[in-house]
Amino acid sequence: MNARRSRILNEFSLWVAMSAARQGCPVRGKKLYPFLQSVDLTAIIDGEHEWTADGFESWHEAQAVGLAIAARIPIGWSAKLIAMLLKTRVYTGREGHDSLTPLVHPPIDNALVAEIRRRYPLHDSRKSKLRSLCDAGVPITRIVTYEQYRDVIRGLREVATRENCTLFETESLWSARDADDPVANA
């Protein structure tokens, strides 16, 4: 990838993450940029490093905890901001090794969880564990430990298996057109 394209993706990913923070992150605007830039994406975007699930999870936990501590924000928010960076750089921008595609986490938000609630109603007891894991992601400020975040991701992995998609592609379950619909977000 050429240097200009990489720079554009980097700047855009920072803007995307900062824009997501407007939805309630305790640190917003230009104050957020130095914290976002502290996330070490070097190994992620180099394209040389083949990733395993354990390797990615270790990297992700270290970065999410580090960002949360540095910015003094909940783990849920740090994980969402990292997901926005990776969504732009890895999934959309195709930076990094192909082994990342099935490993990248989706940004957890109300609209995604609302769609999971709609697709997997509680009256089916086989779905109660999946729902309780995913429901723990709303609101995102409730996720204050990485273990809580890991539980939400476990629920989303189960959704991905049922929907026959990658973990990140659970993001495709919701529509931006429905995101502000109070009925869909109930």
Disulfide bonds with the S-S distance in Angstrom:
none
